[in-house]
Amino acid sequence: METKKMSYLKTFLLGFGFFGVSVIWSVYNAFVPLFLDERFGLQAGFISFIMVLDNIAALIIQPPLGVFSDRLRSPIGRRLPFVVVGAPVAAAMFGLIPYAQVLPLFIFSCITLLLAMAFWRTPVIALMPDITPSNKRSEANGVINLMGGLGTVLATLIGGPLYRIDPSYPFFFAAGLVFFAGILLLIFVREPKEYISSKLHLADKGEGTQMENKVFKNLGNVFTQKDKSPMFILLAILFWFIAYNSLTTFFTLFGVNHLGLDGGDSAFQISYIGLIFMLMAIPAGFLASKFKRKNVIMTGIWIMIACVLLMYVIPTEVLTIKFASLMGSGFYVLSIILMFAGIGWAMINVNSLPMVVDMTDDDHIGTYTGLYYFFSQLAATFGPVFFGWTIQLSNNDYRLMMVIAPFFFLLAFFMMMGVRRGEVQSLPVEKG
């Protein structure tokens, strides 16, 4: 069996997979709600329902795909075949979304996009622990999240001005970057040789039923095993993603309806989170190596709580005090708060997946990555619907979400208090 080594170049190239995922979701979350509001005239509750239809599909698909990718064997590996299929389909469907002028076609385009994204997201993220030793996974995840942050920054920094020129341009831009990212993965990333064979196969017969049963078995084990650390970390992931996904889903509408910004400027503000997230991604991994992943995550949660509450208590006229302009958008007091939120989110997000995969062995990395995404997608399904209907029932008071989100971050903090495992595994590995 191969000895794993940490290669920053290989990890950087692998990060293009997460780069592609981040580009898609940043553009999707920033501009699809604006289409639903401006083109189709929907209110927040109905917007939230449409925004989570795709997440429901991912909720069902991603955990079995994690198991399937653990068991798949092909000439190019057990993860990369999913990229071959998923990335180009996702890019093509994303480019079609702005041309859907009737609501049923628009919803169909969004769902098809998510099915394609769900098909390759879990396998490509599982590649990181596949090729990285336990003691380097936080650092490697920092590199990958650096690339994800770069995707968010490019999508929002360039997407906002492109949206002003033509609403379809951000979608073309993102689709092109995703296709490019998929090509780079296939050219430069190689999976561990022990997982590759000359014939596509699964280890056991009756794989479809067994995969489904294994997903439910693993999910059940999380809640029934004596050690509750996996349960607590996955519940923490659920709660902080409820808060974060809901905030990002409705932030552009918060900026437009509460702060009085235009759609492009409001979407541009999200780039400040992405920029600082990108800069903090690698340092967040190093902080975890020095102070432990759990401690860094819990500190990040408190930073997020503080930032979100500040956006609630600070008056609109103060939040929108403008210090400078960049690419036609403003740099406000709001922008500074969002930059601190980027620090907190990096401390949380960079270290959570390494904690999850270090609670299992190498043969089940894809399975546990699938569980990670099951809970994050469950959050992406429940959170925006709950927030959306709360906003609608409060007469479209988008400011209200800045009160609800800290409550879920606080729940995540209490769950993290129960986590006892997930730090670096004390296994001998070759340095390099």
Secondary structure by P-SEA (a helix, b strand, c coil): cbbbbbbaaaaaaaaaaaaaaaaaaaaaaccaaaaaaccccccaaaaaaaaaaaaaaaaaccaaaaaaaaccccccccccccccccaaaaaaaaaaccccccaaaaaaaaaaaaaaaaacaaaaaacccccccccaaaaaaaaaaaaaaaaaaaacaaaaaaaaaccaaaaaaaaaaaaaaaaaaacccccccccccccccccccaaaaaaaaaaaaaaaaaaccccaaaaaaaaaaaaaaaaaaaaaacaaaaaaccccccaaaaaaaaaaaaaaaaaaaaaaaaaaaaccaaaaaaaaaaaaaaaaaaaaccccccccccccccccccccaaaaaaaaaaaaaaaccccaaaaaaaacccccaaaaaaaaaaaaaaaaaaaaaaaaaaaaaaccccaaaaaaaaaaaaaaaaaaaaccccccccbbbbcc
